[in-house]
């Protein structure tokens, strides 16, 4: 009975680990991938390096963003985009 009890405890620990760690992480990864796939020209974004700019063009795996008042353009991988701060549609409404 002691061996079966230990086995049940280990299985319960794996189930708890899955529901509290693995499942939320996969959900977050899916949301980030969805955000990066829905990038549009005109979106204001922040990169993982902290650079803030507006998207001026999008290619397969890269985006070109324009930063600052001097209109400097920098090309980044889509995977380097951390967040969309202002969507293009929202910027046009204001």
C-alpha positions in Angstrom: 0.0 0.0 0.0 2.9 2.4 0.7 4.3 2.0 -2.9 0.9 2.7 -4.4 0.5 5.8 -2.2 3.9 7.1 -3.2 3.0 6.5 -6.9 -0.3 8.4 -6.5 1.5 11.3 -4.8 4.0 11.5 -7.7 1.2 11.4 -10.3 -0.7 14.2 -8.5 2.5 16.3 -8.3 3.0 16.0 -12.1 -0.7 16.9 -12.7 -0.3 20.0 -10.5 2.9 20.9 -12.2 1.2 20.7 -15.6 -1.8 22.8 -14.6 0.2 25.5 -12.7 3.4 25.8 -14.8 3.4 24.1 -18.2 -0.2 24.9 -19.4 0.0 28.7 -18.6 3.4 29.0 -20.3 2.1 27.3 -23.5 -1.0 29.7 -23.4 1.4 32.7 -23.0 3.6 31.5 -25.9 0.5 31.1 -28.1 -0.7 34.7 -27.3 2.8 36.1 -28.1 2.9 34.2 -31.4 -0.5 35.5 -32.3 0.5 39.1 -31.5 3.6 38.7 -33.7 1.6 37.2 -36.6 -0.9 40.1 -36.4 1.6 43.0 -36.6 0.5 45.7 -39.0 2.3 48.7 -40.5 1.6 51.7 -38.3 1.7 49.7 -35.0 3.8 51.2 -32.3 5.9 48.4 -30.7 8.6 47.8 -28.1 11.4 45.4 -28.8 12.9 43.0 -26.2 15.9 45.4 -26.1 13.6 48.3 -25.1 13.6 50.2 -28.4 10.3 51.8 -29.1 9.2 52.7 -32.7 6.5 52.5 -35.4 6.4 49.7 -37.9 7.0 51.0 -41.4 7.3 47.7 -43.3 6.8 43.9 -42.7 8.5 41.0 -44.5 8.5 37.3 -43.9 10.4 37.2 -40.6 11.5 40.8 -40.2 9.9 44.2 -39.4 11.3 47.6 -40.1 10.6 50.1 -37.4 11.1 53.9 -37.4 12.4 55.4 -34.2 12.7 59.0 -32.9 12.2 62.3 -34.5 15.2 61.8 -36.9 13.2 58.9 -38.5 15.9 56.3 -38.1 14.9 52.9 -39.5 16.0 49.7 -37.9 15.2 46.1 -39.1 14.3 43.5 -36.4 13.3 39.9 -36.4 9.6 39.5 -35.5 10.7 37.4 -32.6 12.4 40.5 -31.1 9.1 42.3 -30.8 8.0 42.2 -27.1 4.7 44.1 -27.3 2.4 46.2 -29.4 1.9 49.5 -27.5 -0.6 51.2 -29.9 -2.3 49.4 -32.7 -2.5 51.2 -36.1 -6.3 51.3 -35.9 -6.2 52.9 -32.5 -3.7 55.5 -33.6 -5.9 56.5 -36.6 -9.0 57.0 -34.4 -7.2 59.6 -32.1 
